[in-house]
């Protein structure tokens, strides 16, 4: 991203960053005029911070207005971030593969290559990636949480409903294609759901347009249940592995040891 203030904010972080990207509504394709910037990344703690009895700053968080931008900053040390990548954690996948890059390094590109899904029969000997069939559980859970939030509020807001559709379509696409796509507008080019454009327009229009009439709820509940069914089918027939393979773990371990002991190269 070319916003100079974001680059200055990244440069002011307390530890070297392997990468920093934008997540949240900006990544999902429906930021409101008042949406904050969700800055996410992975940092490298120095050796003296990780070899003692106590580890500090494994996660760095900061939520405040900086240079006029409302920021929500979360960064994990590389060891913690790599560990989360080895689990069915959709959040870190989306952060790693976000196209809204504020700061990158050669190690960022290497990490993405290690983690991306490899096609069957291609790149013999390469690590197989971190994406598994069981990442679907992350998207099931996230969608259920957002649906409950949407359903209990009065008046009902568009934002949690958009999150419901975003996470279900991301999960279905992930199971089918083995790749991360978090932008709802882009996803809807594939799924062609007729109501998405109107919901996004309501969200972008600001608070006065961001609620729904009760008459619309039954339609969206049917769609929610239908898409959950599609995600289940996509999980059941997916060719993704059950777990990351040993080569992926070894590649992540090698990268972790290297950045911890020799640092990052050519940061920008």
C-alpha positions as a LaTeX table, in Angstrom:
\begin{tabular}{lrrr}
\hline
Residue & $x$ (\AA) & $y$ (\AA) & $z$ (\AA) \\
\hline
Unk1 & 0.00 & 0.00 & 0.00 \\
Unk2 & 1.23 & 3.49 & $-0.85$ \\
Unk3 & $-0.08$ & 5.39 & 2.20 \\
Unk4 & 3.10 & 7.06 & 3.54 \\
Unk5 & 1.75 & 7.20 & 7.08 \\
Unk6 & 1.42 & 3.40 & 7.19 \\
Unk7 & 5.06 & 3.05 & 6.15 \\
Unk8 & 6.14 & 5.43 & 8.91 \\
Unk9 & 4.05 & 3.52 & 11.45 \\
Unk10 & 5.69 & 0.25 & 10.37 \\
Unk11 & 9.16 & 1.82 & 10.59 \\
Unk12 & 8.41 & 2.84 & 14.19 \\
Unk13 & 7.63 & $-0.70$ & 15.37 \\
Unk14 & 9.91 & $-1.95$ & 18.17 \\
Unk15 & 11.33 & $-5.03$ & 16.37 \\
Unk16 & 12.34 & $-5.83$ & 12.78 \\
Unk17 & 9.34 & $-7.01$ & 10.77 \\
Unk18 & 9.47 & $-9.98$ & 8.43 \\
Unk19 & 6.32 & $-8.54$ & 6.88 \\
Unk20 & 3.40 & $-6.23$ & 7.61 \\
Unk21 & 0.09 & $-6.36$ & 5.76 \\
Unk22 & $-3.40$ & $-4.93$ & 6.08 \\
Unk23 & $-6.23$ & $-7.22$ & 7.14 \\
Unk24 & $-9.82$ & $-6.51$ & 8.23 \\
Unk25 & $-12.41$ & $-4.63$ & 6.21 \\
Unk26 & $-9.85$ & $-3.15$ & 3.80 \\
Unk27 & $-8.70$ & $-6.66$ & 2.87 \\
Unk28 & $-12.25$ & $-8.01$ & 2.74 \\
Unk29 & $-13.34$ & $-5.39$ & 0.21 \\
Unk30 & $-15.84$ & $-3.38$ & 2.25 \\
Unk31 & $-14.11$ & $-0.70$ & 4.34 \\
Unk32 & $-16.41$ & 2.02 & 5.66 \\
Unk33 & $-15.27$ & 5.65 & 5.69 \\
Unk34 & $-14.55$ & 5.22 & 9.41 \\
Unk35 & $-12.91$ & 1.77 & 9.24 \\
Unk36 & $-9.66$ & 1.45 & 11.15 \\
Unk37 & $-6.51$ & $-0.05$ & 9.65 \\
Unk38 & $-5.82$ & $-3.58$ & 10.88 \\
Unk39 & $-2.04$ & $-3.88$ & 10.55 \\
Unk40 & $-0.80$ & $-7.44$ & 11.00 \\
Unk41 & 2.69 & $-8.87$ & 10.83 \\
Unk42 & 5.49 & $-11.06$ & 12.13 \\
Unk43 & 8.50 & $-9.64$ & 13.94 \\
Unk44 & 11.88 & $-11.06$ & 14.92 \\
Unk45 & 12.80 & $-10.86$ & 18.57 \\
Unk46 & 16.54 & $-10.63$ & 19.29 \\
Unk47 & 18.25 & $-13.65$ & 20.81 \\
Unk48 & 18.49 & $-12.09$ & 24.27 \\
Unk49 & 14.69 & $-11.89$ & 24.34 \\
Unk50 & 14.14 & $-15.59$ & 23.61 \\
Unk51 & 16.94 & $-17.53$ & 25.36 \\
Unk52 & 16.20 & $-16.50$ & 28.94 \\
Unk53 & 13.71 & $-17.88$ & 31.44 \\
Unk54 & 11.02 & $-15.39$ & 30.43 \\
Unk55 & 9.93 & $-14.39$ & 26.93 \\
Unk56 & 8.52 & $-10.91$ & 26.46 \\
Unk57 & 6.86 & $-9.27$ & 23.45 \\
Unk58 & 5.97 & $-12.56$ & 21.77 \\
Unk59 & 2.90 & $-10.60$ & 20.67 \\
Unk60 & 2.97 & $-6.83$ & 20.24 \\
Unk61 & $-0.39$ & $-5.02$ & 20.22 \\
Unk62 & $-1.22$ & $-1.34$ & 19.86 \\
Unk63 & $-4.63$ & 0.26 & 19.26 \\
Unk64 & $-4.72$ & 4.04 & 18.96 \\
Unk65 & $-4.86$ & 6.92 & 16.52 \\
Unk66 & $-1.45$ & 7.50 & 14.92 \\
Unk67 & $-0.88$ & 10.38 & 12.49 \\
Unk68 & $-4.65$ & 10.68 & 12.10 \\
Unk69 & $-5.15$ & 6.98 & 11.26 \\
Unk70 & $-7.11$ & 4.74 & 13.60 \\
Unk71 & $-4.75$ & 1.77 & 13.93 \\
Unk72 & $-5.15$ & $-1.73$ & 15.32 \\
Unk73 & $-1.69$ & $-3.31$ & 15.27 \\
Unk74 & $-0.94$ & $-6.94$ & 16.11 \\
Unk75 & 2.39 & $-8.62$ & 15.42 \\
Unk76 & 3.64 & $-12.04$ & 16.55 \\
Unk77 & 7.24 & $-13.12$ & 16.94 \\
Unk78 & 8.24 & $-15.40$ & 14.07 \\
Unk79 & 8.32 & $-18.52$ & 16.26 \\
Unk80 & 4.74 & $-17.98$ & 17.40 \\
Unk81 & 3.60 & $-16.97$ & 13.90 \\
Unk82 & 5.16 & $-20.05$ & 12.29 \\
Unk83 & 3.57 & $-22.23$ & 14.95 \\
Unk84 & 0.14 & $-20.75$ & 14.19 \\
Unk85 & 0.71 & $-21.44$ & 10.49 \\
Unk86 & 1.10 & $-25.13$ & 11.30 \\
Unk87 & $-2.36$ & $-25.16$ & 12.87 \\
Unk88 & $-5.79$ & $-24.65$ & 11.26 \\
Unk89 & $-5.61$ & $-20.88$ & 11.76 \\
Unk90 & $-7.19$ & $-18.93$ & 8.94 \\
Unk91 & $-6.30$ & $-15.55$ & 10.43 \\
Unk92 & $-2.54$ & $-15.95$ & 9.98 \\
Unk93 & $-3.01$ & $-17.44$ & 6.50 \\
Unk94 & $-4.95$ & $-14.36$ & 5.42 \\
Unk95 & $-2.36$ & $-12.05$ & 6.96 \\
Unk96 & 0.52 & $-13.84$ & 5.23 \\
Unk97 & $-1.16$ & $-13.89$ & 1.82 \\
Unk98 & $-2.80$ & $-10.45$ & 2.02 \\
Unk99 & $-2.11$ & $-8.49$ & $-1.18$ \\
Unk100 & $-2.23$ & $-5.23$ & 0.84 \\
Unk101 & 1.47 & $-5.25$ & 1.68 \\
Unk102 & 2.90 & $-2.38$ & 3.70 \\
Unk103 & 6.32 & $-3.94$ & 4.37 \\
Unk104 & 8.00 & $-6.99$ & 2.86 \\
Unk105 & 11.33 & $-8.81$ & 2.83 \\
Unk106 & 12.85 & $-11.65$ & 0.81 \\
Unk107 & 12.03 & $-13.87$ & 3.78 \\
Unk108 & 8.36 & $-12.88$ & 3.43 \\
Unk109 & 8.39 & $-14.14$ & $-0.16$ \\
Unk110 & 10.16 & $-17.31$ & 0.98 \\
Unk111 & 7.59 & $-17.89$ & 3.72 \\
Unk112 & 4.71 & $-17.50$ & 1.29 \\
Unk113 & 6.35 & $-20.01$ & $-1.04$ \\
Unk114 & 6.81 & $-22.53$ & 1.76 \\
Unk115 & 3.21 & $-22.17$ & 2.86 \\
Unk116 & 1.32 & $-22.11$ & $-0.42$ \\
Unk117 & $-0.38$ & $-25.29$ & $-1.63$ \\
Unk118 & 1.62 & $-27.25$ & $-4.19$ \\
Unk119 & $-0.20$ & $-28.90$ & $-7.07$ \\
Unk120 & $-0.08$ & $-32.68$ & $-7.24$ \\
Unk121 & 2.84 & $-33.91$ & $-9.33$ \\
Unk122 & 4.53 & $-30.52$ & $-9.41$ \\
Unk123 & 7.76 & $-29.38$ & $-7.77$ \\
Unk124 & 8.90 & $-32.81$ & $-6.63$ \\
Unk125 & 10.71 & $-32.60$ & $-3.32$ \\
Unk126 & 9.16 & $-29.25$ & $-2.36$ \\
Unk127 & 7.32 & $-28.76$ & 0.89 \\
Unk128 & 3.60 & $-29.31$ & 0.46 \\
Unk129 & 2.35 & $-26.15$ & 2.16 \\
Unk130 & 0.41 & $-25.49$ & 5.35 \\
Unk131 & $-3.17$ & $-25.40$ & 4.05 \\
Unk132 & $-5.20$ & $-28.44$ & 5.10 \\
Unk133 & $-8.77$ & $-29.70$ & 4.89 \\
Unk134 & $-9.20$ & $-28.84$ & 8.54 \\
Unk135 & $-8.85$ & $-25.11$ & 7.93 \\
Unk136 & $-12.55$ & $-25.39$ & 7.11 \\
Unk137 & $-13.24$ & $-25.61$ & 10.86 \\
Unk138 & $-11.85$ & $-22.11$ & 11.32 \\
Unk139 & $-14.33$ & $-20.76$ & 8.78 \\
Unk140 & $-17.26$ & $-22.74$ & 10.19 \\
Unk141 & $-16.56$ & $-21.32$ & 13.63 \\
Unk142 & $-15.99$ & $-17.74$ & 12.48 \\
Unk143 & $-19.20$ & $-17.76$ & 10.40 \\
Unk144 & $-21.24$ & $-19.13$ & 13.31 \\
Unk145 & $-19.92$ & $-16.45$ & 15.66 \\
Unk146 & $-20.74$ & $-13.67$ & 13.21 \\
Unk147 & $-24.21$ & $-15.09$ & 12.46 \\
Unk148 & $-25.06$ & $-15.16$ & 16.17 \\
Unk149 & $-23.88$ & $-11.56$ & 16.48 \\
Unk150 & $-25.96$ & $-10.51$ & 13.47 \\
Unk151 & $-29.05$ & $-12.38$ & 14.69 \\
Unk152 & $-29.12$ & $-11.03$ & 18.25 \\
Unk153 & $-28.62$ & $-7.33$ & 17.49 \\
Unk154 & $-31.43$ & $-4.87$ & 17.06 \\
Unk155 & $-31.38$ & $-3.26$ & 14.63 \\
Unk156 & $-29.46$ & $-5.88$ & 12.70 \\
Unk157 & $-26.27$ & $-4.54$ & 11.16 \\
Unk158 & $-24.90$ & $-5.29$ & 7.72 \\
Unk159 & $-21.29$ & $-5.64$ & 8.93 \\
Unk160 & $-21.55$ & $-9.03$ & 10.73 \\
Unk161 & $-23.68$ & $-10.37$ & 7.86 \\
Unk162 & $-20.97$ & $-9.42$ & 5.37 \\
Unk163 & $-18.45$ & $-11.19$ & 7.60 \\
Unk164 & $-20.67$ & $-14.30$ & 7.52 \\
Unk165 & $-20.64$ & $-14.37$ & 3.73 \\
Unk166 & $-16.98$ & $-13.42$ & 3.48 \\
Unk167 & $-15.73$ & $-16.22$ & 5.71 \\
Unk168 & $-17.99$ & $-18.89$ & 4.18 \\
Unk169 & $-16.97$ & $-18.01$ & 0.62 \\
Unk170 & $-13.30$ & $-17.80$ & 1.64 \\
Unk171 & $-13.57$ & $-21.23$ & 3.26 \\
Unk172 & $-15.30$ & $-22.82$ & 0.26 \\
Unk173 & $-12.75$ & $-21.34$ & $-2.14$ \\
Unk174 & $-9.89$ & $-22.50$ & 0.10 \\
Unk175 & $-11.19$ & $-26.08$ & 0.15 \\
Unk176 & $-11.71$ & $-26.13$ & $-3.61$ \\
Unk177 & $-8.66$ & $-24.28$ & $-4.86$ \\
Unk178 & $-6.16$ & $-24.54$ & $-2.00$ \\
Unk179 & $-5.53$ & $-20.80$ & $-2.10$ \\
Unk180 & $-6.45$ & $-17.89$ & 0.14 \\
Unk181 & $-8.85$ & $-15.25$ & $-1.19$ \\
Unk182 & $-10.28$ & $-12.95$ & 1.47 \\
Unk183 & $-11.84$ & $-10.20$ & $-0.68$ \\
Unk184 & $-15.61$ & $-10.66$ & $-0.81$ \\
Unk185 & $-16.03$ & $-8.64$ & $-4.01$ \\
Unk186 & $-13.42$ & $-10.79$ & $-5.76$ \\
Unk187 & $-14.96$ & $-13.98$ & $-4.39$ \\
Unk188 & $-18.37$ & $-12.97$ & $-5.63$ \\
Unk189 & $-17.01$ & $-12.89$ & $-9.16$ \\
Unk190 & $-16.87$ & $-16.68$ & $-8.72$ \\
Unk191 & $-20.00$ & $-17.27$ & $-6.62$ \\
Unk192 & $-22.26$ & $-14.58$ & $-8.19$ \\
Unk193 & $-24.55$ & $-14.12$ & $-5.21$ \\
Unk194 & $-27.05$ & $-11.41$ & $-6.24$ \\
Unk195 & $-27.35$ & $-9.74$ & $-2.82$ \\
Unk196 & $-23.65$ & $-9.18$ & $-2.11$ \\
Unk197 & $-23.26$ & $-5.97$ & $-4.14$ \\
Unk198 & $-26.17$ & $-4.32$ & $-2.32$ \\
Unk199 & $-24.86$ & $-5.34$ & 1.11 \\
Unk200 & $-21.40$ & $-4.02$ & 0.30 \\
Unk201 & $-22.92$ & $-0.74$ & $-0.96$ \\
Unk202 & $-24.83$ & $-0.40$ & 2.31 \\
Unk203 & $-21.66$ & $-0.93$ & 4.34 \\
Unk204 & $-19.69$ & 1.54 & 2.23 \\
Unk205 & $-22.52$ & 4.07 & 2.51 \\
Unk206 & $-21.95$ & 4.66 & 6.20 \\
Unk207 & $-23.94$ & 4.11 & 9.42 \\
Unk208 & $-27.26$ & 5.45 & 8.14 \\
Unk209 & $-27.47$ & 2.66 & 5.52 \\
Unk210 & $-25.81$ & $-0.13$ & 7.44 \\
Unk211 & $-28.85$ & $-1.87$ & 8.98 \\
Unk212 & $-31.36$ & $-4.35$ & 7.56 \\
Unk213 & $-35.11$ & $-4.71$ & 7.74 \\
Unk214 & $-36.41$ & $-7.73$ & 9.64 \\
Unk215 & $-38.14$ & $-8.98$ & 6.49 \\
Unk216 & $-34.76$ & $-9.67$ & 4.90 \\
Unk217 & $-33.48$ & $-11.90$ & 7.70 \\
Unk218 & $-35.23$ & $-15.13$ & 6.65 \\
Unk219 & $-33.64$ & $-14.92$ & 3.19 \\
Unk220 & $-30.18$ & $-14.49$ & 4.65 \\
Unk221 & $-30.69$ & $-17.29$ & 7.18 \\
Unk222 & $-31.51$ & $-19.68$ & 4.33 \\
Unk223 & $-28.40$ & $-18.56$ & 2.48 \\
Unk224 & $-26.28$ & $-18.93$ & 5.59 \\
Unk225 & $-27.41$ & $-22.53$ & 6.03 \\
Unk226 & $-27.00$ & $-23.28$ & 2.31 \\
Unk227 & $-23.44$ & $-21.97$ & 2.23 \\
Unk228 & $-22.55$ & $-23.87$ & 5.39 \\
Unk229 & $-23.69$ & $-26.97$ & 3.52 \\
Unk230 & $-21.50$ & $-26.03$ & 0.56 \\
Unk231 & $-18.51$ & $-25.58$ & 2.87 \\
Unk232 & $-19.14$ & $-29.00$ & 4.38 \\
Unk233 & $-19.29$ & $-30.62$ & 0.95 \\
Unk234 & $-16.13$ & $-28.76$ & $-0.13$ \\
Unk235 & $-14.39$ & $-30.07$ & 3.00 \\
Unk236 & $-15.58$ & $-33.62$ & 2.40 \\
Unk237 & $-14.35$ & $-33.81$ & $-1.20$ \\
Unk238 & $-11.24$ & $-31.63$ & $-0.82$ \\
Unk239 & $-7.90$ & $-33.04$ & $-1.98$ \\
Unk240 & $-6.04$ & $-30.95$ & 0.60 \\
Unk241 & $-3.95$ & $-32.91$ & 3.11 \\
Unk242 & $-4.97$ & $-33.71$ & 6.67 \\
Unk243 & $-1.80$ & $-32.12$ & 8.08 \\
Unk244 & 1.23 & $-30.18$ & 6.82 \\
Unk245 & 3.98 & $-32.59$ & 5.80 \\
Unk246 & 7.39 & $-32.99$ & 7.45 \\
Unk247 & 9.13 & $-31.06$ & 4.65 \\
Unk248 & 6.97 & $-28.02$ & 5.37 \\
Unk249 & 7.82 & $-28.17$ & 9.07 \\
Unk250 & 11.52 & $-28.55$ & 8.27 \\
Unk251 & 11.45 & $-25.61$ & 5.84 \\
Unk252 & 9.74 & $-23.40$ & 8.42 \\
Unk253 & 12.22 & $-24.45$ & 11.07 \\
Unk254 & 15.19 & $-23.65$ & 8.80 \\
Unk255 & 13.78 & $-20.22$ & 7.99 \\
Unk256 & 13.10 & $-19.52$ & 11.66 \\
Unk257 & 16.65 & $-20.45$ & 12.72 \\
Unk258 & 18.12 & $-18.33$ & 9.93 \\
Unk259 & 16.15 & $-15.14$ & 10.65 \\
Unk260 & 16.75 & $-15.54$ & 14.38 \\
Unk261 & 20.50 & $-16.01$ & 14.08 \\
Unk262 & 21.42 & $-13.86$ & 11.06 \\
Unk263 & 18.52 & $-11.43$ & 10.79 \\
Unk264 & 16.48 & $-10.24$ & 7.84 \\
Unk265 & 17.88 & $-9.13$ & 4.48 \\
Unk266 & 17.12 & $-6.16$ & 2.24 \\
Unk267 & 14.04 & $-4.97$ & 4.11 \\
Unk268 & 11.84 & $-2.40$ & 2.42 \\
\hline
\end{tabular}
